[in-house]
Amino acid sequence: WMLKPDDVTADDLIWYIDGSRRYPHNWELATTGCGVAVVRTDGTLVGQAWATPPSWIKTAATAEAWTLYLVLQETPFPPLVVTDCLGLLNTAAAGPSAATAGSRTNARVWRQVSDILSGQLHHRTCLFPRYKHVSHPMLYNLEPSDRAAKLFSQLHIV
């Protein structure tokens, strides 16, 4: 954590997550990273973090799922999480059986997420896309926070 939220149980927090993969076509240089920006509904930044996922994480989508796993480890109950990863949203909507199927490239991460959520992935995950057509009262005017999460996810290349 570069800035850890004082109270991760506060109900006015929005957790923006992002995963990235740099240089995916060059295995010698390829690396993944993830970032989190935690914002109050009034727009105040109260938390920011970045991490380098384990070496077995090879895609941006898996890095983003791993970021969700990290957020769930930090909070006693699933918070409101905003992501721009459509694959993450679709996988969560499909439920734990589909998410953890052996044929899925990111099944290992989704098993960890599902274990934290007691297998209730499709009922207990609070994920919202950051696209403008989605209306949720807590998501207005918070686009800079999503940019912050993207910036933090890029810190792994430094």
C-alpha positions as CSV (number, residue, x, y, z in Angstrom):
1,W,0.0,0.0,0.0
2,M,1.2,3.5,-0.8
3,L,-1.8,4.8,1.1
4,K,-3.9,2.4,3.1
5,P,-7.6,3.3,3.8
6,D,-8.2,3.9,7.5
7,D,-11.4,1.9,7.6
8,V,-11.9,-0.7,4.9
9,T,-15.4,-1.4,6.2
10,A,-16.8,2.1,5.5
11,D,-19.8,1.8,3.3
12,D,-18.9,4.9,1.2
13,L,-15.9,3.4,-0.4
14,I,-15.5,2.5,-4.1
15,W,-12.5,0.2,-5.0
16,Y,-11.2,0.8,-8.6
17,I,-9.0,-2.0,-9.8
18,D,-6.9,-2.5,-12.9
19,G,-4.6,-5.2,-14.2
20,S,-2.1,-4.8,-17.0
21,R,0.4,-6.8,-19.1
22,R,3.4,-5.0,-20.6
23,Y,5.3,-6.3,-23.6
24,P,3.1,-9.4,-24.0
25,H,4.8,-10.4,-27.3
26,N,8.2,-10.5,-25.8
27,W,8.5,-13.1,-23.0
28,E,11.9,-11.8,-21.8
29,L,10.4,-8.4,-21.1
30,A,6.7,-9.3,-20.4
31,T,5.4,-8.4,-17.0
32,T,2.1,-8.0,-15.3
33,G,1.0,-5.5,-12.7
34,C,-2.1,-4.4,-10.8
35,G,-3.3,-1.2,-9.2
36,V,-6.1,-0.2,-6.8
37,A,-7.5,3.2,-6.0
38,V,-9.9,3.5,-3.1
39,V,-12.2,6.5,-3.2
40,R,-15.0,7.9,-1.0
41,T,-18.2,8.7,-2.7
42,D,-17.3,12.4,-2.4
43,G,-14.3,11.8,-4.6
44,T,-11.6,11.8,-1.9
45,L,-8.8,9.3,-2.5
46,V,-8.3,7.3,0.7
47,G,-6.2,4.4,-0.6
48,Q,-3.8,3.5,-3.4
49,A,-1.8,0.4,-4.0
50,W,0.1,-1.5,-6.7
51,A,1.5,-4.9,-6.8
52,T,3.3,-7.3,-9.1
53,P,1.3,-10.6,-9.4
54,P,3.0,-14.0,-9.2
55,S,4.9,-15.1,-12.2
56,W,2.2,-17.7,-13.2
57,I,-0.1,-14.8,-14.1
58,K,0.4,-14.2,-17.8
59,T,-2.5,-12.0,-19.0
60,A,-4.0,-8.6,-18.1
61,A,-7.3,-10.2,-17.4
62,T,-5.8,-12.7,-14.9
63,A,-3.9,-9.8,-13.3
64,E,-7.2,-8.0,-12.9
65,A,-8.8,-11.0,-11.3
66,W,-5.8,-11.3,-9.0
67,T,-6.4,-7.6,-8.1
68,L,-9.9,-8.5,-7.1
69,Y,-8.6,-11.3,-5.0
70,L,-6.2,-8.9,-3.2
71,V,-9.1,-6.5,-2.5
72,L,-11.3,-9.3,-1.1
73,Q,-8.4,-10.3,1.2
74,E,-8.3,-6.7,2.6
75,T,-12.0,-6.4,3.3
76,P,-14.3,-8.4,5.6
77,F,-17.1,-8.3,3.1
78,P,-17.2,-7.7,-0.7
79,P,-17.0,-4.0,-1.4
80,L,-18.2,-2.1,-4.4
81,V,-15.5,-2.8,-7.0
82,V,-15.2,-1.0,-10.3
83,T,-13.4,-2.6,-13.2
84,D,-13.2,-2.0,-17.0
85,C,-12.4,-5.7,-17.7
86,L,-15.3,-7.2,-19.5
87,G,-13.8,-10.7,-19.0
88,L,-13.8,-10.2,-15.3
89,L,-17.5,-9.1,-15.3
90,N,-18.5,-12.0,-17.5
91,T,-16.6,-14.6,-15.5
92,A,-18.2,-13.3,-12.2
93,A,-21.6,-13.4,-13.8
94,A,-21.1,-17.0,-15.0
95,G,-20.6,-18.2,-11.4
96,P,-17.9,-20.2,-9.6
97,S,-18.3,-23.5,-11.6
98,A,-17.6,-21.8,-14.9
99,A,-15.0,-19.5,-13.4
100,T,-13.0,-22.3,-11.9
101,A,-13.3,-24.9,-14.7
102,G,-10.1,-26.6,-15.5
103,S,-10.2,-25.3,-19.1
104,R,-10.1,-21.7,-17.9
105,T,-6.7,-20.0,-18.1
106,N,-7.4,-18.0,-15.0
107,A,-9.2,-20.7,-13.0
108,R,-6.5,-20.7,-10.3
109,V,-7.2,-17.0,-9.4
110,W,-11.0,-17.5,-9.6
111,R,-10.7,-20.5,-7.2
112,Q,-9.0,-18.1,-4.7
113,V,-11.7,-15.5,-5.2
114,S,-14.5,-18.1,-4.9
115,D,-13.0,-19.5,-1.7
116,I,-13.1,-16.1,-0.1
117,L,-16.7,-15.6,-1.2
118,S,-17.6,-19.1,0.0
119,G,-18.5,-20.2,-3.5
120,Q,-21.2,-17.5,-3.8
121,L,-19.3,-15.6,-6.6
122,H,-22.4,-14.7,-8.6
123,H,-24.4,-13.6,-5.6
124,R,-21.8,-11.7,-3.6
125,T,-19.5,-10.0,-6.0
126,C,-20.1,-6.3,-6.4
127,L,-18.5,-5.5,-9.7
128,F,-19.5,-2.5,-11.9
129,P,-18.1,-1.7,-15.3
130,R,-16.7,1.8,-15.6
131,Y,-18.5,2.4,-18.8
132,K,-20.6,5.6,-19.0
133,H,-23.9,3.8,-19.8
134,V,-24.0,2.2,-16.4
135,S,-25.8,4.4,-13.9
136,H,-25.2,3.8,-10.2
137,P,-25.5,6.8,-7.7
138,M,-22.1,6.0,-6.2
139,L,-20.2,6.1,-9.6
140,Y,-20.8,9.6,-10.8
141,N,-17.8,11.9,-11.4
142,L,-15.3,9.3,-10.3
143,E,-13.5,8.6,-13.6
144,P,-10.2,10.2,-12.4
145,S,-10.0,7.4,-9.8
146,D,-10.2,4.8,-12.5
147,R,-7.3,6.5,-14.2
148,A,-5.4,6.4,-10.9
149,A,-5.9,2.6,-10.7
150,K,-4.5,2.3,-14.2
151,L,-1.5,4.4,-13.3
152,F,-0.8,2.4,-10.2
153,S,-1.0,-0.8,-12.3
154,Q,1.7,0.5,-14.5
155,L,4.2,1.0,-11.7
156,H,5.4,-2.6,-12.1
157,I,7.5,-1.5,-15.1
158,V,9.6,0.9,-13.1
